[in-house]
């Protein structure tokens, strides 16, 4: 991994960490403020004290990830051009990366689709948490010992933290890659993309078997091979410029890739 790639990964990691900290604060605020005593009518009427907050957190996050994807894709594309035309050094590309925030106008249609997706997801999470809280209130009403209530709260907090981690990484990859594709599709230079996985002992079969493979931007199969391809997926699509880079015919063969998890959709 070169310096530019390390900076890009670090940007994503920092953004995910900030979202997870905000998500943890949101969860803690809900579970820490349960009533000491409860009446039956309170259970039926219960609503989350910060309803809608998670939706705001997720939509703000994916806006940033989409923009990062656009900018990082632009820097990588320019770096390839510079390599072959010998105009700029890597340091120049890094300067572009560090000052990209004022470079992009986010397409309203793409962001509207992402917003809708995240709000539905946030609604599902909030509904599940509401159900969990109501069950705790029922347990309290039935006289369940406090120590058992506390144990259940900690168990639910941990399961929600695990789900938050899964959603954060997966949705980051989703928005980031669609930002990249948005730039590649607008670029007059990019005509192919290459699948790039983080190759280690945790790499999935889906990503391992696709790593290094190349596909034309107008290939209809791209829709089904754009990361994330599974939960916690961190793979990305990188630009390929056939004007400068030779296309290896073997890398165009996607016939032996592992099937996606059952029910998984990338679109």
C-alpha positions in Angstrom: 0.0 0.0 0.0 1.5 3.3 -1.1 1.3 6.6 0.8 -1.7 7.8 -1.1 -3.6 4.6 -0.5 -2.7 4.8 3.2 -4.0 8.3 3.5 -7.3 7.3 1.8 -7.8 4.3 4.1 -6.9 6.5 7.1 -9.6 9.0 6.1 -12.2 6.2 5.9 -11.2 4.7 9.2 -11.3 8.1 11.0 -14.8 8.8 9.6 -16.1 5.5 10.7 -14.7 6.0 14.1 -16.4 9.3 14.5 -19.7 7.8 13.4 -19.4 4.9 15.8 -18.6 7.3 18.7 -21.8 9.2 17.8 -23.8 6.0 17.5 -22.5 4.8 20.9 -23.5 8.1 22.5 -27.0 7.7 20.9 -27.4 4.2 22.3 -26.1 5.1 25.7 -28.5 8.0 25.9 -31.4 5.7 25.3 -30.4 2.8 27.6 -29.1 5.1 30.4 -32.4 7.0 30.8 -34.8 4.1 31.4 -37.3 4.9 34.2 -36.7 3.5 37.6 -40.4 2.5 37.9 -42.8 1.8 35.0 -46.5 1.6 34.5 -48.3 -0.5 31.9 -49.5 2.5 29.9 -45.9 3.8 29.6 -44.9 0.7 27.7 -47.5 1.0 25.0 -46.7 4.8 24.6 -43.0 4.5 24.7 -41.0 6.2 21.9 -37.2 6.8 21.6 -36.2 10.1 23.3 -34.0 10.9 20.3 -36.1 9.5 17.4 -34.7 10.5 14.0 -31.2 11.2 15.3 -29.7 8.0 13.9 -31.1 8.9 10.5 -29.3 12.2 10.6 -26.0 10.6 11.7 -26.2 8.0 8.8 -27.1 10.4 6.1 -24.4 12.9 7.1 -21.9 10.1 7.1 -22.8 8.7 3.7 -22.7 12.2 2.2 -19.1 12.5 3.4 -18.2 9.0 2.1 -19.7 9.7 -1.3 -17.7 12.9 -1.6 -14.5 11.1 -0.4 -15.1 8.5 -3.1 -15.4 11.2 -5.8 -12.3 13.0 -4.7 -10.2 9.9 -4.1 -11.2 8.5 -7.5 -10.2 11.8 -9.1 -6.8 11.8 -7.4 -6.1 8.2 -8.4 -7.1 8.9 -12.0 -4.9 11.9 -12.2 -2.0 10.0 -10.6 -2.2 7.4 -13.5 -2.3 10.2 -16.1 0.7 11.9 -14.4 2.6 8.6 -14.3 2.4 8.3 -18.1 2.5 11.9 -19.0 5.1 12.8 -16.4 3.5 16.0 -15.3 3.0 15.7 -11.5 4.7 13.9 -8.7 2.8 11.9 -6.0 3.1 14.9 -3.6 1.0 17.0 -6.0 -1.7 14.4 -6.0 -1.6 14.3 -2.2 -2.1 18.1 -2.1 -5.2 17.7 -4.3 -6.4 15.0 -1.9 -5.9 17.2 1.2 -7.8 20.1 -0.4 -10.6 18.3 -2.1 -13.5 19.5 0.0 -14.2 22.5 -2.2 -13.8 20.6 -5.5 -17.1 18.7 -5.7 -20.7 19.4 -6.4 -22.6 16.4 -5.1 -25.3 15.1 -7.6 -28.7 15.6 -6.0 -30.2 12.5 -7.5 -27.5 10.1 -6.3 -27.6 11.6 -2.8 -31.4 11.4 -2.7 -31.2 7.6 -3.4 -28.5 7.3 -0.7 -30.6 9.3 1.8 -33.6 7.2 1.3 -31.6 4.0 1.8 -30.0 5.3 5.0 -33.3 6.6 6.4 -35.0 3.2 5.9 -32.0 1.5 7.5 -32.1 3.9 10.5 -35.8 3.4 10.8 -35.3 -0.4 11.0 -32.6 0.0 13.7 -34.8 2.4 15.7 -37.7 0.1 15.5 -35.6 -2.8 16.8 -34.2 -0.7 19.7 -37.7 0.4 20.6 -38.9 -3.2 20.7 -35.9 -4.1 22.9 -36.6 -1.2 25.3 -40.3 -2.1 25.6 -39.3 -5.7 26.5 -37.0 -4.4 29.2 -39.9 -2.2 30.5 -42.2 -5.3 30.5 -39.6 -7.2 32.5 -39.3 -4.3 35.0 -43.1 -4.2 35.3 -43.2 -8.0 36.0 -40.7 -7.6 38.8 -37.5 -9.0 37.2 -34.6 -8.5 39.6 -32.6 -5.3 38.9 -29.3 -7.3 38.4 -31.0 -9.3 35.6 -32.3 -6.1 34.0 -28.8 -4.7 34.1 -27.4 -7.8 32.5 -30.0 -7.7 29.7 -29.2 -4.0 29.1 -25.5 -4.8 28.7 -26.3 -7.7 26.4 -28.5 -5.5 24.2 -25.9 -2.7 24.2 -23.3 -5.1 23.0 -25.5 -6.6 20.2 -26.3 -3.1 19.1 -22.7 -2.0 19.1 -21.9 -5.1 16.9 -24.7 -4.1 14.5 -23.5 -0.5 14.5 -20.0 -1.7 13.5 -21.4 -3.9 10.7 -23.6 -1.2 9.3 -21.0 1.5 9.5 -18.4 -0.4 7.6 -20.8 -1.8 5.0 -22.6 1.6 4.4 -19.2 3.4 4.2 -18.1 1.0 1.5 -21.4 1.4 -0.3 -21.4 5.2 -0.5 -17.7 5.5 -1.1 -17.7 3.2 -4.1 -20.7 4.9 -5.6 -18.9 8.2 -5.2 -15.9 6.7 -7.0 -18.1 5.4 -9.8 -19.8 8.8 -10.1 -16.5 10.4 -10.9 -15.3 7.5 -13.2 -18.4 7.8 -15.2 -17.9 11.5 -15.7 -14.2 11.2 -16.5 -13.3 11.1 -20.2 -10.2 9.0 -19.3 -11.5 6.1 -17.2 -13.1 3.3 -19.2 -12.5 0.3 -16.9 -12.4 -0.4 -13.2 -10.4 -3.0 -11.2 -11.7 -4.8 -8.1 -9.3 -4.2 -5.2 -9.7 -6.2 -2.0 -7.8 -6.0 1.3 -6.0 -9.3 1.1 -5.5 -10.9 4.5 -6.8 -13.9 6.5 -10.2 -12.2 6.9 -10.8 -11.6 3.2 -14.0 -13.2 2.0 -14.2 -15.7 -0.9 -16.4 -13.1 -2.7 -13.6 -10.5 -2.6 -10.6 -12.8 -2.8 -11.8 -14.4 -6.1 -12.5 -10.9 -7.6 -9.3 -9.2 -6.5 -7.5 -7.8 -9.5 -10.2 -8.5 -12.0 -11.1 -5.8 -14.5 -14.5 -4.8 -16.0 -15.5 -2.1 -18.4 -17.5 0.7 -17.0 -20.4 0.0 -19.3 -20.5 -3.7 -18.4 -24.0 -4.6 -17.0 -22.4 -7.0 -14.6 -20.7 -4.1 -12.8 -23.9 -3.4 -10.9 -23.6 -6.8 -9.2 -19.9 -6.6 -8.6 -19.6 -3.2 -7.0 -18.7 -3.4 -3.3 -19.9 -4.1 -0.7 -20.4 -7.7 -1.6 -21.1 -8.8 2.0 -21.2 -7.4 5.6 -18.0 -5.6 6.7 -16.8 -5.5 3.1 -13.9 -3.0 2.6 -13.2 -3.6 -1.1 -13.1 -0.8 -3.6 -13.1 -0.2 -7.4 -10.0 1.5 -8.8 -9.7 3.3 -12.1 -8.1 1.8 -15.2 -7.3 3.9 -18.3 -6.8 1.8 -21.3 -5.3 4.7 -23.1 -2.2 4.3 -20.9 -2.6 0.9 -19.3 -2.5 -2.5 -21.0 -5.6 -4.6 -20.3 -4.7 -8.2 -19.4 -7.3 -10.4 -21.1 -7.1 -12.9 -18.2 -8.2 -10.1 -15.8 -11.5 -9.8 -17.8 -12.6 -13.3 -16.9 -15.2 -13.1 -14.1 -16.5 -16.7 -14.6 -14.9 -18.2 -11.5 -15.8 -15.6 -8.9 -17.6 -16.8 -5.7 -21.3 -16.2 -5.6 -22.6 -13.4 -3.4 -24.2 -14.3 0.0 -27.8 -15.5 -0.3 -30.1 -12.6 -0.7 -27.3 -10.0 -1.0 -27.9 -7.1 -3.3 -25.3 -4.6 -4.3 -27.5 -2.1 -6.0 
